Amino acid sequence: MQETIELEQALAQQRKGTLIIDVRTPAEFAETTIPGAVNVPIFSNEERIEVGTVFKQQGKKDARKLGVRLVAPNIPMLMDRVEELRVGHPGPVIVFCWRGGMRSLAMTSFMNLAGIPARQLLGGHKGFRRKILDYFEQQQWPPVFVLRGLTGTGKTRVLQQLEEMDYPVVDLEGLANHRGSAFGALGLEPQPSQKKFETLLWARLEELKESPYLVTEGESLHIGRVMVPKPFHQAMQTQTSLWITASLEVRTQIILEDYPALDQLKEQFEKPINALKERLGGKVVAEFLDLLDSGQWDKLVRELMVRYYDPLYLHTLPEQRVEIELETVEDATQKVAVALDELVKK
């Protein structure tokens, strides 16, 4: 049996249910991987560093010997783990490491010797990463319609309801695990790496590649510490926008609901509030901190919107737009759906 496989063929097999195993370290896997791959590391994080150090100081031969000594006792356990994972998956298991080198070659050999059909992915994750970078350079997406509006107008909620209605939604904030504002990380798990974010975005766009259009929420180039690929961000600027409006009262309530357990987040709020000094001055920031300290969340949210967010974002009001008044999220979602259907017909 052929023991190697090209990337496009591997991805096609994965879509049919084939198991893909990433044998890189847990740290490498956590940074980014092929979506759907399962981590069965040959080396621990520390062992990989040890092998790399020997390679630099003593050369390839000694590094390989050390690698064999480290892996050999674990081969039975690795094979048992693969056997567990491959239940219900058709065809040979596909194995990859960083660039299609010794780690995936060794694992593929172990598996085939143990009677587990396996193929090594040529080019490894490095080849897959090149595919992602090339994809975002090609700039060929269907029209991207964007929900925009001032802070607190329920854009994310409308987007989520549209997704539940099977509209072709790309939830950038969901992929970035960040609400896209100065306070956007509060109460959330850490963001993915830039590489992982790009991979997640690629995977979602691939899911929607047959759609005649896409829907997303307006974002700056940076969402927290990750960046939207520039070609896709540029594509977000070309179509008629859906501008959602709401009263200050409604917006305040939405923000208070979007940041649950606010009292537990007090300390986390201080840093982003202090970061506003350069734009708003120390006096205004001191007022914000007083409101924070006294737990006046309703007033703090209102003041932040009126004195910081609204002046910041009002200048982004797009010339080509359909305005939609939000009274309830459900009502606004229906209005957006109607507007989208009309825009697509044009």
RODO-2510 file (C-alpha; in nm, 4 decimals, decimal comma):
residues 346
     n   res          X          Y          Z
     1     m     0,0000     0,0000     0,0000
     2     q     0,1173     0,3535    -0,0779
     3     e     0,2365     0,5068     0,2495
     4     t     0,2188     0,8774     0,1589
     5     i    -0,0652     1,1066     0,0567
     6     e    -0,0897     1,4587    -0,0901
     7     l    -0,2669     1,7352     0,1032
     8     e    -0,5710     1,7809    -0,1223
     9     q    -0,6313     1,4073    -0,1335
    10     a    -0,5973     1,3894     0,2453
    11     l    -0,8532     1,6668     0,2976
    12     a    -1,0907     1,4955     0,0557
    13     q    -1,0528     1,1703     0,2503
    14     q    -1,1117     1,3550     0,5778
    15     r    -1,4426     1,4869     0,4449
    16     k    -1,5425     1,1239     0,3887
    17     g    -1,4651     1,0393     0,7504
    18     t    -1,0984     0,9395     0,7460
    19     l    -0,9142     0,9989     1,0735
    20     i    -0,6266     1,2496     1,0661
    21     i    -0,3688     1,2365     1,3445
    22     d    -0,1340     1,5192     1,4401
    23     v     0,1765     1,3698     1,6032
    24     r     0,3324     1,7037     1,6953
    25     t     0,3620     1,8113     2,0571
    26     p     0,0616     1,9312     2,2587
    27     a     0,2010     2,2864     2,2417
    28     e     0,2270     2,2788     1,8618
    29     f    -0,1212     2,1298     1,8372
    30     a    -0,2663     2,3965     2,0668
    31     e    -0,1223     2,6742     1,8522
    32     t    -0,2870     2,5436     1,5353
    33     t    -0,3649     2,2231     1,3501
    34     i    -0,5683     2,0897     1,0608
    35     p    -0,9345     2,1250     1,1680
    36     g    -1,0682     1,7911     1,2862
    37     a    -0,7245     1,6400     1,3497
    38     v    -0,6633     1,4535     1,6761
    39     n    -0,3409     1,4958     1,8726
    40     v    -0,1415     1,1785     1,9405
    41     p     0,2010     1,3269     2,0184
    42     i     0,5152     1,1217     1,9727
    43     f     0,7105     1,3593     2,1982
    44     s     0,6039     1,5691     2,4939
    45     n     0,6779     1,9410     2,4790
    46     e     0,9869     1,8899     2,6927
    47     e     1,1115     1,5905     2,4933
    48     r     1,0939     1,7825     2,1664
    49     i     1,3056     2,0594     2,3179
    50     e     1,5538     1,7983     2,4413
    51     v     1,5810     1,6353     2,0979
    52     g     1,6199     1,9755     1,9335
    53     t     1,8991     2,0698     2,1713
    54     v     2,0882     1,7480     2,0971
    55     f     2,0400     1,8055     1,7232
    56     k     2,1973     2,1517     1,7474
    57     q     2,4823     2,0511     1,9777
    58     q     2,5650     1,6957     1,8659
    59     g     2,4072     1,6498     1,5243
    60     k     2,1307     1,4575     1,3508
    61     k     2,2525     1,1062     1,4339
    62     d     2,2582     1,1566     1,8105
    63     a     1,9241     1,3386     1,7978
    64     r     1,7656     1,0449     1,6166
    65     k     1,9090     0,7986     1,8689
    66     l     1,7629     1,0023     2,1526
    67     g     1,4301     1,0188     1,9714
    68     v     1,4216     0,6401     1,9409
    69     r     1,5030     0,5953     2,3117
    70     l     1,2256     0,8345     2,4099
    71     v     0,9606     0,6906     2,1793
    72     a     1,0319     0,3167     2,2030
    73     p     0,8727     0,2554     2,5469
    74     n     0,5580     0,4386     2,4368
    75     i     0,4911     0,2589     2,1081
    76     p     0,2373     0,0078     2,2512
    77     m     0,0462     0,2898     2,4217
    78     l     0,0498     0,4991     2,1027
    79     m    -0,0853     0,2080     1,8993
    80     d    -0,3608     0,1439     2,1535
    81     r    -0,4596     0,5089     2,1387
    82     v    -0,4783     0,5058     1,7594
    83     e    -0,6874     0,1881     1,7657
    84     e    -0,9350     0,3600     1,9980
    85     l    -0,9546     0,6691     1,7803
    86     r    -0,9970     0,4949     1,4465
    87     v    -1,3184     0,3148     1,5438
    88     g    -1,5858     0,4256     1,3003
    89     h    -1,3413     0,5901     1,0600
    90     p    -1,2971     0,4355     0,7146
    91     g    -0,9716     0,3834     0,5284
    92     p    -0,6080     0,4310     0,6300
    93     v    -0,5295     0,6792     0,9054
    94     i    -0,3532     0,9947     0,7821
    95     v    -0,0571     1,1083     0,9931
    96     f     0,1234     1,4416     0,9892
    97     c     0,3895     1,6348     1,1770
    98     w     0,5384     1,9783     1,1140
    99     r     0,6752     1,9311     0,7623
   100     g     0,6301     1,5658     0,6783
   101     g     0,9541     1,4572     0,8438
   102     m     1,0743     1,1968     1,0880
   103     r     0,7955     1,2149     1,3434
   104     s     0,5139     1,1367     1,1004
   105     l     0,7339     0,8898     0,9099
   106     a     0,8098     0,7007     1,2308
   107     m     0,4465     0,6962     1,3432
   108     t     0,3267     0,5799     1,0020
   109     s     0,5850     0,3005     1,0055
   110     f     0,4897     0,1908     1,3583
   111     m     0,1225     0,1818     1,2632
   112     n     0,1702    -0,0155     0,9438
   113     l     0,3928    -0,2650     1,1265
   114     a     0,1206    -0,2991     1,3915
   115     g    -0,1372    -0,3745     1,1236
   116     i    -0,2997    -0,0306     1,1309
   117     p    -0,3174     0,1070     0,7747
   118     a    -0,1620     0,4539     0,7711
   119     r    -0,0352     0,7182     0,5316
   120     q     0,2073     1,0022     0,5924
   121     l     0,0889     1,3470     0,4819
   122     l     0,3471     1,4911     0,2440
   123     g     0,4553     1,8398     0,3451
   124     g     0,2989     1,8067     0,6897
   125     h     0,1353     2,0994     0,8624
   126     k     0,3752     2,3363     0,6877
   127     g     0,2114     2,2477     0,3559
   128     f    -0,1346     2,2994     0,5043
   129     r    -0,0303     2,6371     0,6427
   130     r     0,0875     2,7401     0,2955
   131     k    -0,2561     2,6469     0,1630
   132     i    -0,4217     2,8773     0,4180
   133     l    -0,1940     3,1696     0,3313
   134     d    -0,2506     3,1193    -0,0417
   135     y    -0,6258     3,0995     0,0139
   136     f    -0,6429     3,4416     0,1768
   137     e    -0,4347     3,5934    -0,1010
   138     q    -0,6702     3,4781    -0,3769
   139     q    -0,9446     3,7308    -0,2869
   140     q    -1,2280     3,5353    -0,4461
   141     w    -1,5299     3,5372    -0,2192
   142     p    -1,8974     3,5923    -0,2880
   143     p    -2,0443     3,9305    -0,1818
   144     v    -1,9997     3,9911     0,1915
   145     f    -2,2885     4,1782     0,3559
   146     v    -2,1973     4,3338     0,6889
   147     l    -2,4052     4,4171     0,9972
   148     r    -2,2870     4,7475     1,1400
   149     g    -2,4027     4,9841     1,4108
   150     l    -2,3038     5,1531     1,7343
   151     t    -2,1962     4,9530     2,0377
   152     g    -2,4813     4,7633     2,2024
   153     t    -2,7156     4,7481     1,9036
   154     g    -2,7345     4,3687     1,9221
   155     k    -2,5381     4,2951     1,6044
   156     t    -2,3860     3,9751     1,7403
   157     r    -2,7226     3,8485     1,8627
   158     v    -2,8842     3,9199     1,5255
   159     l    -2,5962     3,7442     1,3519
   160     q    -2,6365     3,4384     1,5750
   161     q    -3,0103     3,4226     1,5062
   162     l    -2,9451     3,4491     1,1322
   163     e    -2,7074     3,1545     1,1630
   164     e    -2,9786     2,9555     1,3405
   165     m    -3,2009     3,0364     1,0408
   166     d    -2,9322     2,8846     0,8109
   167     y    -2,8105     3,2124     0,6655
   168     p    -2,4440     3,1929     0,5509
   169     v    -2,2981     3,3601     0,8587
   170     v    -1,9292     3,4107     0,9331
   171     d    -1,9049     3,4904     1,3052
   172     l    -1,5636     3,6558     1,3272
   173     e    -1,5972     3,7404     1,6964
   174     g    -1,6958     3,3826     1,7731
   175     l    -1,3918     3,2508     1,5860
   176     a    -1,1660     3,5071     1,7555
   177     n    -1,3242     3,4490     2,0996
   178     h    -1,3399     3,8248     2,1507
   179     r    -1,6203     4,0820     2,1410
   180     g    -1,4187     4,3175     1,9243
   181     s    -1,3891     4,6134     2,1619
   182     a    -1,1567     4,7529     2,4282
   183     f    -1,3416     4,5351     2,6807
   184     g    -1,3982     4,2468     2,4409
   185     a    -1,1880     3,9847     2,6180
   186     l    -1,3503     4,0206     2,9601
   187     g    -1,5006     3,7005     3,0949
   188     l    -1,3927     3,4920     2,7961
   189     e    -1,1354     3,2171     2,7503
   190     p    -0,8007     3,3150     2,5890
   191     q    -0,8050     3,3939     2,2197
   192     p    -0,6704     3,1487     1,9617
   193     s    -0,3339     3,2123     1,8010
   194     q    -0,3286     3,4088     1,4764
   195     k    -0,2582     3,0883     1,2841
   196     k    -0,5462     2,9059     1,4499
   197     f    -0,7843     3,1974     1,3886
   198     e    -0,6957     3,1993     1,0197
   199     t    -0,7450     2,8239     1,0036
   200     l    -1,0859     2,8457     1,1725
   201     l    -1,1895     3,1242     0,9348
   202     w    -1,0720     2,9219     0,6339
   203     a    -1,2699     2,6208     0,7564
   204     r    -1,5886     2,8269     0,7940
   205     l    -1,5475     2,9872     0,4527
   206     e    -1,4910     2,6439     0,3014
   207     e    -1,8184     2,5274     0,4567
   208     l    -1,9924     2,8200     0,2863
   209     k    -1,8088     2,8109    -0,0470
   210     e    -2,1259     2,7221    -0,2413
   211     s    -2,3216     3,0110    -0,0898
   212     p    -2,4020     3,3038    -0,3247
   213     y    -2,3184     3,5537    -0,0470
   214     l    -2,1865     3,5796     0,3102
   215     v    -2,3055     3,7689     0,6196
   216     t    -2,0796     3,8921     0,8970
   217     e    -2,0464     4,1667     1,1571
   218     g    -1,8419     4,4802     1,1007
   219     e    -1,4997     4,4598     1,2630
   220     s    -1,1787     4,6570     1,2577
   221     l    -0,8758     4,4815     1,1152
   222     h    -0,7839     4,3630     1,4647
   223     i    -1,0200     4,1663     1,6886
   224     g    -0,8367     4,1679     2,0180
   225     r    -0,4917     4,0329     1,9402
   226     v    -0,5806     3,8498     1,6191
   227     m    -0,6084     4,0128     1,2793
   228     v    -0,8636     3,9510     1,0063
   229     p    -0,6723     3,8631     0,6863
   230     k    -0,6499     4,1890     0,4918
   231     p    -0,7973     4,0595     0,1632
   232     f    -1,1069     3,9296     0,3428
   233     h    -1,1359     4,2491     0,5461
   234     q    -1,1242     4,4466     0,2217
   235     a    -1,4024     4,2273     0,0814
   236     m    -1,6125     4,3297     0,3833
   237     q    -1,6038     4,6945     0,2713
   238     t    -1,7547     4,6603    -0,0770
   239     q    -2,1261     4,5812    -0,0303
   240     t    -2,4265     4,7705     0,1074
   241     s    -2,4169     4,7598     0,4885
   242     l    -2,7038     4,6800     0,7221
   243     w    -2,6890     4,9547     0,9858
   244     i    -2,8686     4,8595     1,3066
   245     t    -2,9903     5,1344     1,5397
   246     a    -3,1362     5,1187     1,8905
   247     s    -3,2176     5,3542     2,1762
   248     l    -2,9536     5,4200     2,4403
   249     e    -3,1735     5,2394     2,6937
   250     v    -3,1943     4,9248     2,4800
   251     r    -2,8232     4,9369     2,4031
   252     t    -2,7365     4,9681     2,7707
   253     q    -2,9504     4,6673     2,8576
   254     i    -2,7903     4,4576     2,5828
   255     i    -2,4394     4,5407     2,7054
   256     l    -2,5303     4,4570     3,0654
   257     e    -2,6649     4,1208     2,9493
   258     d    -2,3588     4,0507     2,7330
   259     y    -2,1195     4,0955     3,0254
   260     p    -2,2627     3,8668     3,2961
   261     a    -2,1364     3,8585     3,6544
   262     l    -2,0041     4,2130     3,6196
   263     d    -1,9070     4,2484     3,9857
   264     q    -1,6670     3,9576     3,9423
   265     l    -1,5020     4,1407     3,6504
   266     k    -1,4310     4,4693     3,8305
   267     e    -1,0547     4,4233     3,8460
   268     q    -1,0425     4,3174     3,4817
   269     f    -1,2286     4,6357     3,3793
   270     e    -0,9689     4,8666     3,5367
   271     k    -0,6924     4,8058     3,2819
   272     p    -0,8959     4,8798     2,9645
   273     i    -1,0565     5,1830     3,1334
   274     n    -0,7134     5,3210     3,2242
   275     a    -0,6049     5,2647     2,8643
   276     l    -0,8596     5,5303     2,7586
   277     k    -0,6610     5,8132     2,9247
   278     e    -0,4782     5,9083     2,6061
   279     r    -0,8042     5,9594     2,4166
   280     l    -1,0341     6,0898     2,6925
   281     g    -0,7990     6,2382     2,9512
   282     g    -0,7341     6,1524     3,3142
   283     k    -1,0372     6,3358     3,4534
   284     v    -1,2904     6,1390     3,2473
   285     v    -1,1141     5,8110     3,3200
   286     a    -1,1203     5,8922     3,6923
   287     e    -1,4976     5,9393     3,6667
   288     f    -1,5284     5,6011     3,4967
   289     l    -1,3198     5,4361     3,7684
   290     d    -1,5379     5,5919     4,0392
   291     l    -1,8487     5,4480     3,8717
   292     l    -1,6732     5,1123     3,8482
   293     d    -1,5678     5,1179     4,2126
   294     s    -1,9205     5,2024     4,3302
   295     g    -2,0774     4,9347     4,1092
   296     q    -2,2877     5,1793     3,9066
   297     w    -2,2790     4,9550     3,6012
   298     d    -2,5794     5,1056     3,4258
   299     k    -2,4351     5,4574     3,4377
   300     l    -2,0835     5,3381     3,3527
   301     v    -2,2072     5,1606     3,0412
   302     r    -2,4046     5,4666     2,9307
   303     e    -2,1105     5,6999     2,9872
   304     l    -1,8702     5,4712     2,8019
   305     m    -2,1023     5,4582     2,5025
   306     v    -2,1838     5,8300     2,4905
   307     r    -1,8339     5,9614     2,5644
   308     y    -1,6120     5,6957     2,4069
   309     y    -1,7755     5,4454     2,1744
   310     d    -2,0293     5,6628     1,9904
   311     p    -1,7837     5,9387     1,8913
   312     l    -1,5378     5,6683     1,7889
   313     y    -1,7766     5,4810     1,5609
   314     l    -2,0203     5,7431     1,4290
   315     h    -1,7706     5,8465     1,1633
   316     t    -1,7841     5,4922     1,0237
   317     l    -2,1466     5,5361     0,9133
   318     p    -2,1383     5,3832     0,5630
   319     e    -2,2787     5,5729     0,2659
   320     q    -2,4415     5,2616     0,1186
   321     r    -2,6603     5,1241     0,3950
   322     v    -2,9994     4,9906     0,4897
   323     e    -3,1030     5,1196     0,8326
   324     i    -3,2843     4,8833     1,0686
   325     e    -3,4302     4,9874     1,4030
   326     l    -3,3861     4,7309     1,6792
   327     e    -3,6651     4,7136     1,9335
   328     t    -3,6223     4,3425     1,9981
   329     v    -3,3507     4,1149     1,8618
   330     e    -3,6112     3,8864     1,7066
   331     d    -3,7798     4,1732     1,5235
   332     a    -3,4483     4,3141     1,4004
   333     t    -3,3391     3,9709     1,2793
   334     q    -3,6511     3,9387     1,0663
   335     k    -3,5942     4,2868     0,9226
   336     v    -3,2317     4,2030     0,8429
   337     a    -3,3378     3,8769     0,6775
   338     v    -3,5833     4,0645     0,4544
   339     a    -3,3184     4,3261     0,3696
   340     l    -3,0642     4,0574     0,2834
   341     d    -3,3083     3,8806     0,0559
   342     e    -3,3749     4,2103    -0,1246
   343     l    -3,0053     4,2966    -0,1567
   344     v    -2,9227     3,9553    -0,3005
   345     k    -3,1888     3,9998    -0,5698
   346     k    -3,0283     4,3218    -0,6964
***
